[in-house]
Amino acid sequence: MKNASANDRGATRETGSRKQPKKVSAKAAPKKAIESTALDLDKTPEERYVLRLYVTGVTPNSVRAIENMKAICEEYLQGRYDLEIIDVYKNPALAKGEQIVAVPTLVKRLPLPLRRLVGDLSQTDRVLLGLDIVPKK
């Protein structure tokens, strides 16, 4: 009978057969792979963004998130976005269906892959990275 025990990192090992967990090296992704995942605005002008911003009423963080997201959309996605703002107090079923556990949360539904960004969206560079947008230089 083999017993499994967990070490301090959460990995398991079998004590009966003396198997040790495999070590996984964390190699950095090649620079080209990282660059190829982001969209260049000049190359994909027809791509439409479908965004949902989940907020809680008119709290300071929610108001800031709405203002920040509208500004980012107008500057980087002019005419190529649908932004739906959902108040989880008024529509809790929508938040539950999307499994929203923290607000404000931005959900990028299209283009794929689906992404979630949590917070007031004040760090424009991180929001752009999360949306796979490379700003024009």
Secondary structure per residue as TSV (DSSP state, phi and psi in degrees):
chain	resnum	aa	ss	phi	psi
A	1	M	-	360.0	129.8
A	2	K	-	-102.9	136.0
A	3	N	-	-105.6	138.2
A	4	A	E	-102.7	134.1
A	5	S	E	-127.7	149.2
A	6	A	E	-102.1	137.4
A	7	N	-	-90.4	-175.6
A	8	D	T	-68.4	-12.5
A	9	R	T	-96.0	0.6
A	10	G	S	89.2	-3.2
A	11	A	-	-81.5	155.5
A	12	T	E	-113.1	158.8
A	13	R	E	-145.5	152.8
A	14	E	E	-90.4	123.4
A	15	T	T	-80.7	-24.6
A	16	G	T	-72.4	-35.4
A	17	S	T	-106.1	0.5
A	18	R	T	62.3	31.6
A	19	K	-	-80.2	136.1
A	20	Q	-	-102.4	150.1
A	21	P	-	-65.5	145.8
A	22	K	-	-71.6	139.6
A	23	K	-	-88.4	130.8
A	24	V	-	-109.3	124.7
A	25	S	-	-86.7	138.7
A	26	A	-	-94.1	91.8
A	27	K	-	-88.3	143.4
A	28	A	-	-72.1	141.8
A	29	A	-	-68.4	143.6
A	30	P	-	-59.7	146.1
A	31	K	H	-59.8	-37.9
A	32	K	H	-63.8	-36.4
A	33	A	H	-66.0	-39.4
A	34	I	H	-67.2	-43.8
A	35	E	H	-66.7	-33.0
A	36	S	H	-74.2	-17.3
A	37	T	H	-80.4	-20.7
A	38	A	S	-89.5	145.4
A	39	L	E	-90.7	139.7
A	40	D	E	-94.7	126.9
A	41	L	T	-61.8	-28.3
A	42	D	T	-72.0	-29.5
A	43	K	T	-85.6	-26.4
A	44	T	-	-128.4	60.7
A	45	P	T	-69.8	-21.8
A	46	E	T	-87.6	-9.6
A	47	E	-	-68.5	125.3
A	48	R	-	-100.0	136.5
A	49	Y	E	-100.9	130.2
A	50	V	E	-111.7	113.3
A	51	L	E	-123.6	142.7
A	52	R	E	-126.0	128.7
A	53	L	E	-112.9	114.6
A	54	Y	E	-93.6	125.1
A	55	V	E	-132.3	170.1
A	56	T	-	-118.6	90.8
A	57	G	T	61.8	-137.5
A	58	V	T	-114.9	40.8
A	59	T	-	-69.3	157.5
A	60	P	H	-55.7	-42.8
A	61	N	H	-64.7	-39.5
A	62	S	H	-66.7	-44.6
A	63	V	H	-61.9	-43.9
A	64	R	H	-62.0	-42.6
A	65	A	H	-63.5	-41.9
A	66	I	H	-63.1	-48.1
A	67	E	H	-61.8	-45.4
A	68	N	H	-63.6	-43.2
A	69	M	H	-68.5	-39.7
A	70	K	H	-62.1	-41.8
A	71	A	H	-64.8	-43.1
A	72	I	H	-64.1	-44.2
A	73	C	H	-62.6	-44.5
A	74	E	H	-66.3	-35.5
A	75	E	H	-79.0	-40.9
A	76	Y	H	-108.7	-17.2
A	77	L	S	-128.9	34.7
A	78	Q	T	-47.9	116.9
A	79	G	T	72.5	5.1
A	80	R	S	-121.0	29.9
A	81	Y	E	-145.4	152.5
A	82	D	E	-122.0	115.3
A	83	L	E	-111.7	117.0
A	84	E	E	-108.3	123.7
A	85	I	E	-102.6	122.0
A	86	I	E	-117.9	121.2
A	87	D	E	-86.9	115.1
A	88	V	T	-68.8	-18.2
A	89	Y	T	-70.5	-37.4
A	90	K	T	-86.4	-29.3
A	91	N	-	-130.7	65.0
A	92	P	H	-64.7	-26.0
A	93	A	H	-65.7	-37.7
A	94	L	H	-64.3	-41.8
A	95	A	H	-66.1	-40.0
A	96	K	H	-66.1	-40.3
A	97	G	H	-62.9	-33.4
A	98	E	T	-89.2	-1.7
A	99	Q	T	58.4	47.7
A	100	I	-	-80.9	121.1
A	101	V	-	-113.0	-12.3
A	102	A	S	-141.2	146.2
A	103	V	S	-133.0	150.9
A	104	P	S	-71.9	144.5
A	105	T	E	-131.7	130.6
A	106	L	E	-102.0	129.3
A	107	V	E	-114.4	121.1
A	108	K	E	-94.8	107.5
A	109	R	E	-85.3	-41.8
A	110	L	E	-136.4	149.0
A	111	P	S	-70.3	155.5
A	112	L	S	-64.6	152.7
A	113	P	S	-81.7	154.4
A	114	L	-	-63.6	135.8
A	115	R	E	-134.1	152.6
A	116	R	E	-127.6	132.3
A	117	L	E	-124.1	126.9
A	118	V	E	-110.6	136.5
A	119	G	S	128.6	-172.9
A	120	D	-	-85.3	4.0
A	121	L	-	61.1	30.7
A	122	S	-	-82.0	-16.9
A	123	Q	-	-94.6	89.6
A	124	T	H	-54.7	-42.1
A	125	D	H	-61.9	-37.6
A	126	R	H	-72.4	-36.4
A	127	V	H	-64.8	-44.7
A	128	L	H	-61.0	-41.1
A	129	L	H	-63.0	-42.7
A	130	G	H	-65.4	-28.9
A	131	L	T	-91.1	1.1
A	132	D	T	61.2	44.1
A	133	I	E	-115.5	130.2
A	134	V	E	-107.6	117.4
A	135	P	-	-66.2	150.3
A	136	K	-	-64.7	144.8
A	137	K	-	-105.2	360.0
